[in-house]
Amino acid sequence: MTTFVLIHGAWHGAWCWRKLAPLLESAGHTVVAPDLPSMGTDRTDPANVTLDSWARFGADLVTRQPEPVVLVGHSRGGIVVSQVAELVPERISRLVYLTGFLLPAGRSLVDAARADEASLVTANMIPAEGGITCTVRTEALRDAFFGRCTVPDYEFALQNLSPEPLKPLVTPLKLSAQRFGSVPRTYIECLEDRAITLPAQRRMQAALPCDTVHSLDADHSPFFSRAPELAHLLGAA
């Protein structure tokens, strides 16, 4: 069986995996799903969060597992898992980008997000005073992230979303072919995603091809809207 380390996306926390994790565990897998520092229930000062600090947090978590893991990054979590792979490639059996930002060295998430002109997120981001964090306009959240989710799942998410630190989003990735590039990778694209649109997902895949690509008829939150199907795809990763 496999150990999955699940890295949540922007504004989210470990809570987003609450439907998916039990399905993987019931199939005999081990699931590790942390709150990144300053996200979810973690109270780290967001002013102290960087892409490097998140990557080192993830690398420490990965190296504590008894065997190499499948490291899954949702959305913004994609840049985190890429940087973790650069640090500890030997501890990762596969990277999985779940409608995630799969970016080459030297590019930042903000660069990629701005290029996705049809995304409902970029136009609705609101920087906090002081520029440390940002949020998304409440009226855009349903369509952007949770369009195919049930009302209870959407309301649960709405209660748990938290401000996103901005530093990691503007930081260019530092990756090498010898380390990050040595880890097999899978992309799970979501066909009805309005946060990272399908054309944007496919441009990223074209720029950094993956060994395998799967498609889900899902919104940006397949861990809610398509949890059984997502668990099946991950179990076959």
C-alpha positions in Angstrom: 0.0 0.0 0.0 0.9 3.6 -0.5 1.6 6.6 1.8 -0.1 9.7 0.4 1.0 13.1 1.6 -1.7 15.6 0.6 -0.7 19.3 0.3 -3.8 21.6 0.2 -4.2 24.6 -2.0 -4.5 28.4 -1.4 -6.9 29.6 1.3 -7.5 25.9 2.3 -6.3 23.6 5.0 -6.2 19.9 5.9 -9.9 20.1 6.3 -10.4 20.0 2.5 -9.4 16.3 2.5 -12.0 15.2 5.0 -14.0 13.2 2.4 -11.0 11.9 0.4 -8.8 10.7 3.2 -11.2 8.1 4.6 -11.7 6.6 1.2 -7.9 6.2 0.7 -7.5 4.8 4.2 -10.4 2.3 3.7 -8.4 0.9 0.7 -5.4 0.3 3.0 -3.4 3.4 2.2 -1.8 5.8 4.7 -2.8 9.4 4.5 -0.8 12.4 5.9 -2.6 15.6 5.4 -1.1 18.6 7.2 -2.1 22.2 7.6 0.7 24.2 6.0 2.2 26.8 8.4 -0.3 29.7 8.8 -3.1 27.8 7.1 -6.1 25.9 8.5 -5.7 25.7 12.3 -1.9 26.5 12.3 -1.2 29.8 13.9 2.2 30.6 12.3 2.5 34.3 11.5 1.9 34.6 7.7 4.6 37.3 7.6 7.1 34.5 8.3 5.9 32.2 5.6 7.9 31.8 2.4 7.8 29.2 -0.4 11.1 27.9 1.0 9.7 27.5 4.5 6.7 25.6 3.2 9.0 23.4 1.1 11.2 22.6 4.1 8.1 21.9 6.2 6.9 19.4 3.5 10.4 17.9 3.1 10.6 17.2 6.8 7.2 15.6 6.8 8.1 13.4 3.8 11.4 12.3 5.3 9.6 11.2 8.5 7.6 8.6 6.5 9.0 5.0 6.5 9.0 4.7 2.7 8.9 7.0 -0.3 5.5 8.7 -0.6 3.1 9.8 -3.3 3.1 13.6 -2.9 -0.1 15.3 -4.0 -0.4 19.0 -4.5 -3.8 20.7 -5.1 -3.9 24.0 -6.9 -1.2 26.3 -5.2 0.0 23.1 -3.5 1.6 22.3 -6.9 4.4 24.8 -6.4 5.0 23.5 -2.9 5.3 19.8 -3.9 7.7 20.8 -6.7 10.0 22.6 -4.3 9.7 19.6 -1.9 10.8 17.3 -4.7 13.8 19.5 -5.4 14.9 19.1 -1.7 14.2 15.3 -1.2 13.6 13.6 -4.6 14.7 10.3 -3.2 11.8 10.3 -0.7 9.1 10.7 -3.3 7.9 7.9 -5.5 5.6 10.2 -7.5 4.3 13.7 -7.7 0.6 14.2 -8.4 -0.7 17.6 -9.5 -4.4 17.8 -8.8 -5.5 20.7 -11.0 -2.3 22.1 -9.6 0.3 24.7 -10.7 3.0 22.7 -12.5 5.6 25.4 -13.3 9.1 25.4 -14.6 12.1 26.9 -12.9 12.2 30.6 -12.7 8.4 31.1 -13.0 6.1 32.2 -10.1 2.5 31.3 -9.5 1.5 34.9 -10.0 3.0 34.8 -13.5 1.0 31.7 -14.4 -2.2 32.9 -12.7 -2.2 36.3 -14.6 -1.9 34.4 -17.9 -5.1 32.5 -17.2 -7.4 35.4 -18.2 -10.6 33.3 -17.8 -9.9 32.4 -14.2 -12.4 33.7 -11.7 -9.8 33.9 -9.0 -7.2 36.4 -10.2 -9.8 39.2 -10.8 -11.3 38.6 -7.4 -8.3 38.5 -5.2 -8.1 41.2 -2.5 -4.7 42.0 -0.9 -5.0 42.7 2.8 -3.8 46.0 4.1 0.0 45.7 4.5 0.2 43.2 1.6 1.0 40.1 3.7 -2.0 38.0 2.8 -4.9 38.0 0.4 -8.5 36.7 0.2 -11.0 36.1 -2.6 -14.3 38.0 -2.8 -17.0 36.0 -1.1 -19.4 36.4 -4.0 -16.9 34.7 -6.4 -16.0 31.7 -4.2 -18.9 29.4 -5.1 -18.4 29.7 -8.9 -14.6 29.8 -8.7 -13.9 26.8 -6.3 -17.1 24.9 -5.5 -19.4 25.0 -8.5 -20.3 21.3 -8.4 -20.1 20.8 -4.7 -23.1 20.3 -2.4 -24.4 23.1 -0.4 -23.2 21.6 2.9 -19.7 21.1 1.5 -19.7 24.7 0.2 -20.9 26.1 3.5 -18.3 24.0 5.4 -15.5 25.3 3.2 -16.8 28.9 3.5 -16.4 28.6 7.3 -12.9 27.3 7.1 -11.1 29.3 4.3 -8.3 31.5 5.6 -6.2 34.3 4.3 -3.4 33.2 1.9 0.2 34.4 2.5 1.4 36.3 -0.6 5.2 35.7 -0.5 5.0 32.2 -1.8 2.8 33.2 -4.7 5.3 35.8 -6.1 8.4 33.6 -5.6 10.0 32.1 -8.7 10.6 28.3 -8.4 14.1 27.0 -8.0 14.1 23.6 -9.7 16.6 21.3 -11.4 16.3 18.5 -13.9 18.6 16.4 -11.8 16.4 16.6 -8.6 12.8 17.7 -9.2 13.0 16.5 -12.8 14.0 13.0 -11.7 10.6 12.3 -9.9 7.8 10.8 -12.0 4.7 13.0 -12.2 1.0 12.7 -12.9 -1.5 15.4 -13.7 -5.1 15.1 -12.8 -7.0 17.8 -14.8 -10.4 19.0 -13.8 -12.6 19.7 -16.8 -14.9 22.3 -15.3 -12.4 24.2 -13.2 -13.0 27.9 -13.1 -10.1 28.8 -10.8 -7.4 27.2 -13.0 -9.1 26.8 -16.3 -8.6 23.7 -18.4 -6.6 25.6 -21.1 -4.3 26.8 -18.4 -3.9 23.3 -17.0 -3.1 22.0 -20.4 -0.5 24.7 -21.2 1.3 23.7 -18.0 1.2 20.0 -19.0 2.6 20.9 -22.4 5.4 22.9 -20.9 6.3 20.2 -18.4 4.9 16.9 -19.7 3.8 14.3 -17.2 4.1 10.5 -17.4 0.3 10.1 -17.0 -2.6 12.5 -17.3 -6.1 11.8 -16.0 -9.3 13.8 -16.5 -12.1 14.3 -14.0 -15.4 15.9 -14.9 -15.1 18.1 -11.8 -14.8 21.7 -10.5 -11.8 23.0 -8.7 -12.7 20.9 -5.6 -12.8 17.2 -6.7 -12.0 16.2 -3.1 -15.6 17.3 -2.4 -17.5 16.9 -5.7 -15.8 13.8 -7.0 -14.2 12.2 -4.0 -14.7 8.5 -4.9 -13.5 9.0 -8.5 -10.5 10.9 -7.2 -9.6 8.2 -4.6 -9.8 5.6 -7.4 -7.3 7.6 -9.6 -4.9 8.2 -6.7 -5.0 4.6 -5.7 -3.9 3.7 -9.2 -1.1 6.3 -9.2 
